[in-house]
Amino acid sequence: MRRVELAGEREVTAPGSVGARVRRLSAEAHVVVIEVEPGGVVARHPAAVAQLFALIRGSGWVSGADGEREPIATGEAVVWDPGEEHESGSVEGMTVLVVEAESLAS
């Protein structure tokens, strides 16, 4: 598991845009939203492809290959590499944006 910086890499140049940056993570990707209820867990399993796990609401924990739980908060993200065993959960509940692709920018 590795932490990912979500900050933009280039300015958005559409007319009227101010103070906005964009960062491409993958040219082709599968995107889902996971809602984890308070006390919920997404059980340990291997990532089929590279998987970006970006917390958009709430708080929780994540673990990678070593099984060590690390806290994750709104606005933070991790990437699990293909085949990496991982798990996540939340005491209070969380909403997560998950992007799966053959490769993801780091």
C-alpha positions as CSV (number, residue, x, y, z in Angstrom):
1,M,0.0,0.0,0.0
2,R,1.2,3.5,-0.8
3,R,-0.2,6.9,0.0
4,V,-1.1,9.0,-3.1
5,E,-0.9,12.8,-3.5
6,L,-4.2,14.0,-5.0
7,A,-3.0,17.5,-5.7
8,G,-3.4,18.6,-9.3
9,E,-0.5,18.6,-11.8
10,R,-1.8,21.3,-14.2
11,E,-4.1,24.3,-14.2
12,V,-7.6,23.9,-15.5
13,T,-7.7,26.4,-18.4
14,A,-11.4,26.4,-19.3
15,P,-12.7,30.0,-19.6
16,G,-13.7,31.3,-16.2
17,S,-11.8,28.7,-14.2
18,V,-9.9,30.0,-11.2
19,G,-7.7,28.2,-8.8
20,A,-8.3,24.7,-10.1
21,R,-5.9,21.9,-11.0
22,V,-6.4,18.5,-12.5
23,R,-4.4,15.3,-12.3
24,R,-5.0,12.3,-14.5
25,L,-4.8,9.0,-12.6
26,S,-5.6,6.6,-15.5
27,A,-6.6,6.8,-19.1
28,E,-9.0,3.9,-18.7
29,A,-10.5,3.0,-15.3
30,H,-13.4,1.4,-13.5
31,V,-14.9,3.8,-10.9
32,V,-17.2,2.9,-8.0
33,V,-18.4,4.4,-4.7
34,I,-18.4,2.3,-1.6
35,E,-20.4,3.3,1.5
36,V,-19.2,1.6,4.6
37,E,-21.7,1.6,7.5
38,P,-20.5,2.4,11.1
39,G,-18.6,-0.7,12.2
40,G,-18.4,-2.0,8.6
41,V,-15.5,-3.8,7.0
42,V,-14.5,-4.6,3.5
43,A,-12.8,-8.0,4.2
44,R,-9.2,-8.8,3.2
45,H,-8.8,-9.7,-0.5
46,P,-6.3,-9.3,-3.3
47,A,-6.5,-6.3,-5.6
48,A,-7.3,-7.6,-9.1
49,V,-5.6,-4.5,-10.7
50,A,-4.2,-1.2,-9.3
51,Q,-6.8,0.3,-7.0
52,L,-7.0,3.9,-5.7
53,F,-9.0,4.2,-2.5
54,A,-9.9,7.8,-1.9
55,L,-11.9,8.7,1.2
56,I,-14.5,11.4,0.4
57,R,-16.6,11.4,3.7
58,G,-16.1,10.1,7.2
59,S,-13.1,8.3,8.6
60,G,-11.7,4.8,8.8
61,W,-8.7,2.5,8.5
62,V,-6.9,0.7,5.7
63,S,-4.3,-2.1,5.6
64,G,-2.0,-3.4,2.9
65,A,0.2,-6.5,2.5
66,D,1.6,-6.2,6.0
67,G,-1.9,-6.3,7.6
68,E,-1.2,-3.2,9.8
69,R,-4.2,-0.9,10.1
70,E,-3.5,2.7,9.4
71,P,-6.0,5.5,9.9
72,I,-7.4,7.3,6.8
73,A,-9.4,10.6,6.8
74,T,-11.5,12.5,4.4
75,G,-9.3,13.8,1.5
76,E,-6.7,11.1,1.9
77,A,-6.0,8.2,-0.5
78,V,-4.0,5.0,-0.9
79,V,-3.2,2.8,-3.8
80,W,-3.0,-1.0,-3.6
81,D,-0.9,-2.7,-6.3
82,P,-2.2,-5.6,-8.4
83,G,-2.3,-8.8,-6.2
84,E,-1.8,-6.9,-3.0
85,E,-3.9,-8.2,-0.1
86,H,-5.8,-5.4,1.6
87,E,-8.7,-4.6,3.9
88,S,-10.6,-1.5,5.1
89,G,-13.2,-0.5,7.7
90,S,-14.7,2.2,9.7
91,V,-15.9,2.8,13.3
92,E,-18.1,5.8,12.4
93,G,-18.8,5.1,8.7
94,M,-17.2,6.3,5.5
95,T,-17.8,6.9,1.8
96,V,-15.0,6.0,-0.6
97,L,-14.3,6.6,-4.3
98,V,-12.5,3.6,-5.7
99,V,-10.7,3.7,-9.1
100,E,-9.4,0.5,-10.6
101,A,-7.1,0.4,-13.6
102,E,-4.3,-1.6,-15.1
103,S,-2.0,1.2,-14.0
104,L,-2.4,4.4,-11.9
105,A,-0.1,7.4,-11.6
106,S,1.6,7.7,-8.3
